[in-house]
Amino acid sequence: MRKILMINKKLFIVTLEIILLLFSLLLIFGPMTSLALWSIADKWFWPNLLPQSIGLDYWRQALGVQKSLAIGAVSIIPAFFLSLMIAVITVITAMSIAIPAGYALAKYKIPFGMFIFFLFLMPNAFPQQPIFVNLLDIFTKIGLAGTIPGVIIVHILVGLVFGVWITSATFRSIPPQLEEAARSVGASGIRTFFRITLPLAAPGLLASSVFVFITSLDEFTGTFFIGLPFVITLPMTLYSSSGYNMQFASVIAIILLLPSMLFMMLIQKVLKAEYVGGMG
Protein backbone atom coordinates (compact mmCIF):
# COMPACT_ATOMS: atom_id res chain seq x y z
CA MET A 1 0.00 0.00 0.00
CA ARG A 2 2.85 2.35 0.88
CA LYS A 3 4.58 1.60 -2.44
CA ILE A 4 1.39 2.41 -4.33
CA LEU A 5 1.11 5.74 -2.49
CA MET A 6 4.74 6.55 -3.28
CA ILE A 7 4.22 5.74 -6.97
CA ASN A 8 1.07 7.86 -7.08
CA LYS A 9 2.90 10.73 -5.37
CA LYS A 10 5.77 10.58 -7.87
CA LEU A 11 3.32 10.37 -10.75
CA PHE A 12 1.45 13.40 -9.44
CA ILE A 13 4.70 15.39 -9.09
CA VAL A 14 5.84 14.47 -12.62
CA THR A 15 2.44 15.36 -14.05
CA LEU A 16 2.45 18.69 -12.22
CA GLU A 17 5.96 19.46 -13.50
CA ILE A 18 4.92 18.68 -17.08
CA ILE A 19 1.86 20.92 -16.76
CA LEU A 20 3.97 23.77 -15.35
CA LEU A 21 6.53 23.32 -18.12
CA LEU A 22 3.87 23.40 -20.83
CA PHE A 23 2.28 26.45 -19.23
CA SER A 24 5.66 28.22 -19.10
CA LEU A 25 6.33 27.39 -22.74
CA LEU A 26 2.89 28.71 -23.64
CA LEU A 27 3.57 31.99 -21.81
CA ILE A 28 6.93 32.39 -23.54
CA PHE A 29 6.30 31.13 -27.05
CA GLY A 30 2.56 31.81 -27.31
CA PRO A 31 2.87 35.58 -27.88
CA MET A 32 5.87 35.08 -30.18
CA THR A 33 3.97 32.54 -32.26
CA SER A 34 1.03 34.93 -32.48
CA LEU A 35 3.35 37.72 -33.65
CA ALA A 36 4.89 35.47 -36.29
CA LEU A 37 1.47 34.42 -37.61
CA TRP A 38 0.10 37.98 -37.66
CA SER A 39 3.17 39.24 -39.52
CA ILE A 40 2.49 36.94 -42.49
CA ALA A 41 -1.33 36.97 -42.36
CA ASP A 42 -2.95 38.67 -45.33
CA LYS A 43 -6.41 37.66 -44.08
CA TRP A 44 -7.26 36.39 -40.62
CA PHE A 45 -10.84 36.69 -39.40
CA TRP A 46 -12.69 35.32 -36.41
CA PRO A 47 -13.36 32.47 -35.60
CA ASN A 48 -10.57 30.90 -37.68
CA LEU A 49 -7.66 29.62 -35.61
CA LEU A 50 -5.17 30.16 -38.44
CA PRO A 51 -4.86 32.82 -41.17
CA GLN A 52 -6.97 32.22 -44.25
CA SER A 53 -4.28 33.76 -46.45
CA ILE A 54 -0.58 34.30 -45.84
CA GLY A 55 2.09 36.33 -47.59
CA LEU A 56 5.00 38.70 -47.10
CA ASP A 57 3.34 41.89 -48.32
CA TYR A 58 3.60 43.61 -44.94
CA TRP A 59 7.26 42.65 -44.61
CA ARG A 60 8.01 44.00 -48.10
CA GLN A 61 6.15 47.21 -47.32
CA ALA A 62 7.87 47.67 -43.95
CA LEU A 63 11.32 47.03 -45.41
CA GLY A 64 10.70 49.42 -48.30
CA VAL A 65 10.77 46.73 -51.00
CA GLN A 66 7.32 47.66 -52.29
CA LYS A 67 4.94 50.60 -51.92
CA SER A 68 1.22 50.00 -51.70
CA LEU A 69 -1.45 52.12 -50.05
CA ALA A 70 -3.86 49.20 -50.11
CA ILE A 71 -2.44 47.41 -47.05
CA GLY A 72 -2.14 50.50 -44.85
CA ALA A 73 1.55 50.15 -44.02
CA VAL A 74 4.57 52.36 -44.61
CA SER A 75 8.31 51.82 -44.79
CA ILE A 76 9.93 51.68 -41.38
CA ILE A 77 13.46 52.17 -42.72
CA PRO A 78 13.69 55.90 -41.77
CA ALA A 79 12.34 55.21 -38.27
CA PHE A 80 14.68 52.22 -37.88
CA PHE A 81 17.82 54.15 -38.80
CA LEU A 82 16.74 57.07 -36.61
CA SER A 83 16.24 54.69 -33.67
CA LEU A 84 19.61 53.09 -34.40
CA MET A 85 21.38 56.46 -34.56
CA ILE A 86 19.80 57.64 -31.30
CA ALA A 87 20.68 54.34 -29.58
CA VAL A 88 24.33 54.48 -30.68
CA ILE A 89 24.76 58.10 -29.56
CA THR A 90 23.02 57.25 -26.29
CA VAL A 91 25.38 54.33 -25.64
CA ILE A 92 28.51 56.37 -26.36
CA THR A 93 27.40 59.31 -24.20
CA ALA A 94 25.89 57.27 -21.35
CA MET A 95 28.91 54.96 -21.06
CA SER A 96 31.28 57.95 -21.16
CA ILE A 97 29.50 59.09 -18.00
CA ALA A 98 28.86 55.66 -16.48
CA ILE A 99 32.43 54.31 -16.63
CA PRO A 100 34.11 57.03 -14.55
CA ALA A 101 31.05 57.37 -12.30
CA GLY A 102 30.81 53.60 -11.77
CA TYR A 103 34.54 53.33 -11.06
CA ALA A 104 34.44 56.18 -8.56
CA LEU A 105 31.39 54.77 -6.78
CA ALA A 106 32.93 51.30 -6.64
CA LYS A 107 36.51 52.11 -5.66
CA TYR A 108 36.36 55.28 -3.58
CA LYS A 109 34.51 56.35 -0.46
CA ILE A 110 32.72 59.37 -1.90
CA PRO A 111 30.73 61.62 0.46
CA PHE A 112 27.03 61.03 -0.11
CA GLY A 113 27.95 58.20 -2.50
CA MET A 114 24.65 56.38 -2.00
CA PHE A 115 22.74 59.59 -2.64
CA ILE A 116 24.68 60.15 -5.88
CA PHE A 117 23.98 56.56 -6.90
CA PHE A 118 20.30 57.12 -6.14
CA LEU A 119 20.30 60.19 -8.43
CA PHE A 120 21.40 57.98 -11.33
CA LEU A 121 18.60 55.52 -10.52
CA MET A 122 15.97 58.23 -10.10
CA PRO A 123 14.51 58.10 -13.67
CA ASN A 124 13.36 54.52 -12.94
CA ALA A 125 12.70 54.98 -9.23
CA PHE A 126 9.49 56.92 -9.84
CA PRO A 127 6.68 56.74 -12.44
CA GLN A 128 8.17 58.06 -15.67
CA GLN A 129 5.14 60.01 -16.91
CA PRO A 130 5.31 62.82 -14.31
CA ILE A 131 9.08 63.13 -14.83
CA PHE A 132 8.75 63.42 -18.61
CA VAL A 133 5.83 65.85 -18.36
CA ASN A 134 8.00 68.16 -16.25
CA LEU A 135 10.91 67.67 -18.63
CA LEU A 136 8.63 68.58 -21.54
CA ASP A 137 7.87 71.93 -19.94
CA ILE A 138 11.58 72.61 -19.41
CA PHE A 139 12.59 71.38 -22.88
CA THR A 140 9.87 73.50 -24.51
CA LYS A 141 11.27 76.62 -22.86
CA ILE A 142 14.83 75.92 -24.03
CA GLY A 143 13.87 74.70 -27.51
CA LEU A 144 14.64 70.97 -27.13
CA ALA A 145 11.06 69.65 -27.32
CA GLY A 146 10.33 67.91 -30.60
CA THR A 147 14.03 67.60 -31.45
CA ILE A 148 16.44 64.68 -31.79
CA PRO A 149 18.91 66.14 -29.23
CA GLY A 150 16.06 66.41 -26.72
CA VAL A 151 15.13 62.76 -27.26
CA ILE A 152 18.78 61.70 -26.95
CA ILE A 153 19.07 63.49 -23.59
CA VAL A 154 15.99 61.65 -22.31
CA HIS A 155 17.36 58.31 -23.52
CA ILE A 156 20.67 59.04 -21.78
CA LEU A 157 18.86 59.77 -18.50
CA VAL A 158 17.01 56.46 -18.74
CA GLY A 159 20.06 54.50 -19.94
CA LEU A 160 22.29 55.75 -17.11
CA VAL A 161 20.31 53.56 -14.73
CA PHE A 162 21.73 50.39 -16.30
CA GLY A 163 25.02 52.04 -17.27
CA VAL A 164 26.03 53.12 -13.76
CA TRP A 165 24.44 50.14 -11.99
CA ILE A 166 26.17 47.39 -13.99
CA THR A 167 29.41 49.32 -14.44
CA SER A 168 29.71 49.95 -10.71
CA ALA A 169 29.05 46.29 -9.95
CA THR A 170 31.65 45.26 -12.53
CA PHE A 171 34.41 47.43 -11.04
CA ARG A 172 33.42 46.36 -7.53
CA SER A 173 33.92 42.70 -8.49
CA ILE A 174 37.57 43.24 -9.52
CA PRO A 175 39.92 42.40 -6.61
CA PRO A 176 41.76 45.54 -5.46
CA GLN A 177 44.91 43.44 -4.94
CA LEU A 178 45.43 43.36 -8.70
CA GLU A 179 45.53 47.14 -8.93
CA GLU A 180 47.73 47.37 -5.83
CA ALA A 181 50.18 44.87 -7.35
CA ALA A 182 50.44 46.94 -10.53
CA ARG A 183 51.06 50.13 -8.59
CA SER A 184 53.65 48.43 -6.37
CA VAL A 185 55.86 47.86 -9.44
CA GLY A 186 55.65 51.50 -10.52
CA ALA A 187 52.51 51.72 -12.67
CA SER A 188 50.62 54.99 -12.39
CA GLY A 189 46.91 55.10 -11.55
CA ILE A 190 45.94 55.84 -15.17
CA ARG A 191 48.21 53.10 -16.55
CA THR A 192 46.82 50.62 -14.01
CA PHE A 193 43.29 51.49 -15.02
CA PHE A 194 43.86 51.06 -18.77
CA ARG A 195 46.18 48.04 -18.58
CA ILE A 196 44.67 46.07 -15.68
CA THR A 197 41.23 47.26 -14.58
CA LEU A 198 39.64 48.11 -17.92
CA PRO A 199 40.50 44.79 -19.69
CA LEU A 200 39.17 42.83 -16.71
CA ALA A 201 35.99 44.93 -16.67
CA ALA A 202 35.46 44.73 -20.46
CA PRO A 203 32.81 41.94 -20.40
CA GLY A 204 30.74 43.76 -17.79
CA LEU A 205 31.10 47.08 -19.62
CA LEU A 206 29.98 45.37 -22.83
CA ALA A 207 26.92 44.00 -21.03
CA SER A 208 26.19 47.45 -19.63
CA SER A 209 26.46 48.96 -23.12
CA VAL A 210 24.07 46.34 -24.48
CA PHE A 211 21.49 47.11 -21.79
CA VAL A 212 21.75 50.84 -22.55
CA PHE A 213 21.40 50.14 -26.29
CA ILE A 214 18.32 47.95 -25.86
CA THR A 215 16.76 50.44 -23.45
CA SER A 216 17.24 53.27 -25.94
CA LEU A 217 16.05 51.21 -28.90
CA ASP A 218 12.83 50.25 -27.09
CA GLU A 219 12.23 53.55 -25.27
CA PHE A 220 8.73 54.84 -25.94
CA THR A 221 7.48 57.01 -23.06
CA GLY A 222 10.28 59.57 -23.13
CA THR A 223 10.22 59.75 -26.93
CA PHE A 224 6.46 60.19 -26.89
CA PHE A 225 6.48 63.14 -24.51
CA ILE A 226 9.64 64.87 -25.75
CA GLY A 227 9.86 63.88 -29.41
CA LEU A 228 6.33 64.27 -30.77
CA PRO A 229 5.37 65.24 -33.39
CA PHE A 230 8.69 65.48 -35.23
CA VAL A 231 10.81 62.59 -33.90
CA ILE A 232 9.32 59.27 -35.00
CA THR A 233 11.28 56.24 -33.83
CA LEU A 234 10.47 52.57 -34.33
CA PRO A 235 8.57 52.18 -31.01
CA MET A 236 6.52 55.26 -31.94
CA THR A 237 5.67 53.66 -35.29
CA LEU A 238 4.66 50.47 -33.49
CA TYR A 239 2.38 52.42 -31.15
CA SER A 240 0.70 54.33 -33.96
CA SER A 241 0.01 51.19 -35.99
CA SER A 242 -1.00 48.79 -33.21
CA GLY A 243 -4.56 50.10 -33.02
CA TYR A 244 -5.52 49.59 -36.65
CA ASN A 245 -3.06 47.23 -38.37
CA MET A 246 -2.07 44.11 -36.45
CA GLN A 247 0.02 42.73 -39.32
CA PHE A 248 2.17 45.83 -39.62
CA ALA A 249 2.48 46.18 -35.84
CA SER A 250 3.58 42.53 -35.59
CA VAL A 251 6.31 43.08 -38.19
CA ILE A 252 7.66 46.05 -36.24
CA ALA A 253 7.44 44.14 -32.94
CA ILE A 254 9.50 41.27 -34.38
CA ILE A 255 12.11 43.68 -35.75
CA LEU A 256 12.38 45.28 -32.29
CA LEU A 257 12.46 41.87 -30.60
CA LEU A 258 15.31 40.37 -32.65
CA PRO A 259 18.10 42.70 -31.46
CA SER A 260 16.96 42.24 -27.86
CA MET A 261 17.11 38.45 -28.16
CA LEU A 262 20.51 38.48 -29.87
CA PHE A 263 22.00 40.89 -27.34
CA MET A 264 20.55 38.98 -24.38
CA MET A 265 22.26 35.83 -25.70
CA LEU A 266 25.49 37.84 -25.89
CA ILE A 267 25.04 39.09 -22.34
CA GLN A 268 24.50 35.54 -21.12
CA LYS A 269 27.91 34.66 -22.56
CA VAL A 270 29.89 37.61 -21.20
CA LEU A 271 28.16 38.66 -17.95
CA LYS A 272 29.94 36.73 -15.22
CA ALA A 273 28.34 35.61 -11.98
CA GLU A 274 30.57 37.86 -9.87
CA TYR A 275 29.30 40.91 -11.77
CA VAL A 276 25.71 39.93 -10.99
CA GLY A 277 26.65 39.39 -7.36
CA GLY A 278 28.00 42.93 -7.19
CA MET A 279 24.69 44.46 -8.23
CA GLY A 280 23.09 44.03 -4.84
N, C-alpha and C positions, 0 to 999 in steps of 0.2 A: 504493500500500500504506500509505504514511504517512497519507494522508487518511482511509483506512478506519479506521485505528487511532485517529485523532483523533476521528472521528465516534462510534466505539464507546465511547471514553473519555467523551465528552460525554454520550452516551446513558446510560452507566452512572451518571455523576454525577447526572443529572436523575432517573433512576429511584430512586437512593438518597435524594435529597432528598424525593421524593414519598413514599417509604416512611417516612422519618423524620417528615415532616409528618403523615401519617395516623396514625402511632403516637402522636405528641404530642397530636393531636386526640382519639384514643381515651383517652389517659390523663386528659385534661382533662374531656371531655364524657361519657366512659363512665360514671363514677360518678354524675354529675349526671343523666344519662338514666335510670340505674337508680333513683335516688331518686324522680324524677318518676313513673316507672311504678309503683313500689311504693306511692307515696302515693295513687294512684287505683285500685289493684288490690283488688277485693273477694275474688277467688279467683285464686290463681296457684300452681300445683302443678307439680313436676317431672314430666316433662322438657319441658314447654311453654316455648317461648321468649318468649311474650307472655302477659299475664294472660288467663284465661278469662272473667273478668267485671270490669268497671270501674265506678266510681262515686265519689261524693264524700262517702260516709258518714263516713269517718275525718276529713276536713276539717271537716265540720259538727260532729262530736263534739269535735274539738280546739278549734274556735272557739266552742264553747258554743251553737251553733245548735240542736242536738238532744241528747237524753240517751238513751242506750241501753246497757244492760249487755251486750248480745249481742256487740258487737264488741270489747270489752275495752279501751276507750279512755276517757279522761276529758278534761274541759276543761282547756286549758293557759292560759286567760286569767289566773287568779291567779298562776301561776308566771311568765308573761310580764311582767305589770305589776310583780311583785316584782323580776325581773331588770332591768327598765328603771329602776326606782327606784334600785336598788343601783348600776347603771352611771352614772346621772346624778350621784348623790352622790359616787361615786368620781372622776368626771371633775372636778367642781368642787373637791373636796378635793385631789386629786393635782396638778392644774394650779396651784392656789394655792401649793403647795410647789414645783412644778417650775419655774415662771416665775422667781421670785427666785433659786432655786438654780442654774438654768441660766444666768441672766444673770451671776451672780457667778462661776461656773466659767468662763464664756466671756470675760468682760471684765477680771477681776482675777486677779492672781497670789496665790492663796490658799495658805497653808502646808498641805502635805499635800493639795493639790487633787485629785491623781490618786487618792489613797486615799479621799477623800470621794466622788469619782465612782464608785469601785469599790463603796463601800457601797450606793449607789443601785442598782447593777447586781447586787448579791449575790443577790437572790431568784431570778434566772435564771442565775446563774453556777454554781450547784450543783444537784444533783437536788432537786426540790421536795418529794418525800415526806418525807425526814428533817427538813427545815425545818418543814413543817406539823405533823409529829408532835410536835416539840418545842414549837411554838406551841400545839398543842392542850393540852398539859400546863400551860402557863402560863395560857392562856385559861380552862381549867377552874378553876384556883385563884382567878382574879379574877372569875369569873362571866360571861365573854364567850363561852364555848363554847355552841354551839347557839342563838346570838342573831344578829339582823341586824347590829347594830353590830360584832360580832366578824367577820362575813363581810366587811363593808365595809372594815374595817382590813386584812384579808388582801388584798382586791382593790386597795386603795391601794398596798400594798407591791409587788404585782406590776406595777401600772400605772405606778409611778414609774420603772421601767426605761425605758419608751418616753417618758414625760413628760420626764424630765431629759435623756435622750440626744438626742432630736430638738430640744427647746427649746434646749439648749446649742449644738447645731450651727447652729440658726437664728440665734441672737444672734451667734455667731462669724462667720457669713457676712456680717453687716452691716458695711460699712466704717467704721472708727472716725473717719474724717475728717468724716463727716456729723454725728456727735455733737459733735466738736470745733468744727465750724463753728457749730452752734447755741449752744454755750457761749461762743464768742468774741463773739457779739452780745448776751450778757447773759442767756441762758436758764439757769435753774438745772438741777441734775442731774435732779430729779424731772420738771420741765417737759420737758426734753429726752427723757427716757424715754417719757413719755406722748404727746408730740407728734411725735417723730421715730422713736425706736427701735421702740416698740410697733406703730404702723401698718405699718412695714416688715416686722416679724416676724409680723404677723397670719396670713398664709398658713401659715407653718411651725407656729405655735401651734395653728391649726385642725387641721392634719394630726396634730400630737401629741395633741390632744384626741380625735380620731377613733380613733387607735391605742389610747389608754387606754380609750375606750368599748367598742371591739370586744373588747379583752382582758378587760374586766370582764364583758361580756355572754356571752362564751364560756368564762369561767373555771369549771373543774370541780374540779380537785384541791383547791384551797384551800377551796372551798365544801363539798366532800365531807368533809374532815377537821374543819373548824371548824363547819360549819352543821348537819350531821346531828344529830338526826333532825327538827329543827323548821324549818329554812330550806330550802325546796325551790324552787330556781330552774329555769329552762328547761333548762340542760344536765343538771341532776340528773334531771329528768323524762325527758329523752332517754336517759340511762344506764339508768334503771330499766325503760324500755320496750323497749330495743333487744334484750333477750334473748328476748322472747316475742312481740312484736308489731311486725313489720317495717313494716307500713303506718303505724302510729301513729308509730313512730320516724322514718320517712322524712318525715312531715309536719312533725315538730318540727325535723328537720335542715334542711329547706328554709326554714322560718321563721327559723332561726338564720343560714342562709346568705345570705338576701336582704339584711339590713342590712350585712353584711360586703362584699358585692359592690357595693352602692350607695355605701358609704363609700370603698371602694378606688377607685372611679371618681372620686369627689370628690377624693381625695388625689392622684390622677394629674393632675388639673387644677391644683391649688394648690401642690403640693410642687415647688419649683423645683430645678433641678440643683445650684445652689450650696449649698442646704441639705443635699442628699445628700452633696455633696463634703465638707461639714464634719463628717460623722458618723464619719470615720475616726479 
